[in-house]
Amino acid sequence: MKVFTERVMSQLAALCLVFVSSAAVAVSEEKEIERGAKEHQKIVSQFGVYPDEQLSTYIDRVGQRLAKESSRPNLKYTFTVLNDDMINAFALPGGFIYITRGMLMHLNSESELAAVLGHEIAHVTEKHALKRETRSKLQNIASIGAAFLTGQPGVAELGQVLGGVLITGYSREFELEADEVGAQVMAKAGYAPDAMLKTIDILKNKDRVEIQHAKLEKREPRVYHGFLSSHPDNDTRYREAIKASDALLAEYSEFIRVDEFLEQLNGMAYGPSRQTGVLRRQSFMHPRLGLKLSIPAGWRQKQQRRGVQFVSQDGSAVFNLSTLKLKRGLDLAKAAKEQMGFQIREGKALTIGGMPAYLGIADRVDTPFGTRPSRLVLLADQRKGILYVGLGAGQFDLKRIAADGDFIKIIFSMERMARDDFQDAKPLKVQVVRAESGTTFESLAAASDLPNYALDQLRVINGLYPKGQPEPGQLIKIID
């Protein structure tokens, strides 16, 4: 039975590999576009489009120039800048291509932009999303066979495939193919393929910095599509494939355009959307709500569609702040226990920032770490009719809350914004400036309002990590 099972499983696996490409190609272009358009609405709804028409027009112009040189020039390509600070670029089937403002901030020339867009165009022309979806589904067929033959439950479960492959990375095989095909498209459009190598190095350096910071903070790193594993330094294949495209470069009509590209980024928002508040060093201000507070050194704000979340340096503690409409005459203690259903201990009424508040520990709260005890605060802004609900929890808390001292500091720093605070609550932005004689990243970092690791961040976004310095007269990006 074991030999029979292994033979059947081997045949199923072989069938998966044989049918991957043909099944993907079998999807008509009309269906491909239809599927992409459907997912496009979800992407735009989730991330939002960055509201800069001039930048969007510029990105589209570069993208269309590249698309004309691709193997599918008649496909209608749509290029969208997403209002998200994460480093990302991805493509949907049917020619829908996305780049985040977080990715743009890490590029330093039009040719580097072309490298990113060319890579994503290649994912479209080679139908990588459809092939990966097909491969996942066919592998699931093999899993169904395995479940039937071995009697193991749960093996045949299949999740939503397409949505998962669009934003996360592809296999190393597909990524290297996109590098090669993208480099060819770049060269035909007049962009030096070397820019793709530079862009890959920038993303790898960003991952290196993130891994280094994560190690210091004792947390898991948040890396971009696993670039260090898909493009290891000791593997020269992707470099050789990209270099081979040099022969296709149009007659020295090479487009680099450093200044023009950087000028497009001048004034671009940095960090989470202003809708979720502004963090300058350790001071957080939310102009729409009129609330400000302070977070501990090393903590960071995490992008949230609703409410605000602050995360400790090592990721083991979080503080969530959300809002509800305040009902007139609301009894905060009663609301916490009866209406919100919290099991409260050590509860007490008090005043914080001139506003009525209720403070306590809520047991058995659903948190990002599972069910945990949480530090709770309810804060009533009667002028604005807003009820703030703050919850702080730790990854390893059972009865005692390890980060309670930090949560208490956050809570007791909460107060209404004063008139001058609204002037200071402008979001951080990318500023493009010319370096002067004596300008160093150390001096720029010391003057920066970046909350953490300013020196590393400035070097990475300018493509000069780990030890580079700006040349006098060079255009560089700072965060102000």
Helices and strands as residue ranges (DSSP letters): H 2-26, H 29-47, H 53-67, E 78-82, E 89-92, E 96-100, H 101-104, H 110-125, H 128-150, H 161-167, H 172-188, H 194-217, H 227-230, H 237-243, G 244-248, H 258-265, G 274-276, E 278-280, E 283-286, E 291-294, E 300-302, E 308-311, E 317-325, H 332-334, I 335-339, E 343-352, E 355-367, E 370-381, E 386-394, H 404-412, E 415-416, H 419-424, E 430-434, H 441-447, H 454-461, E 475-479
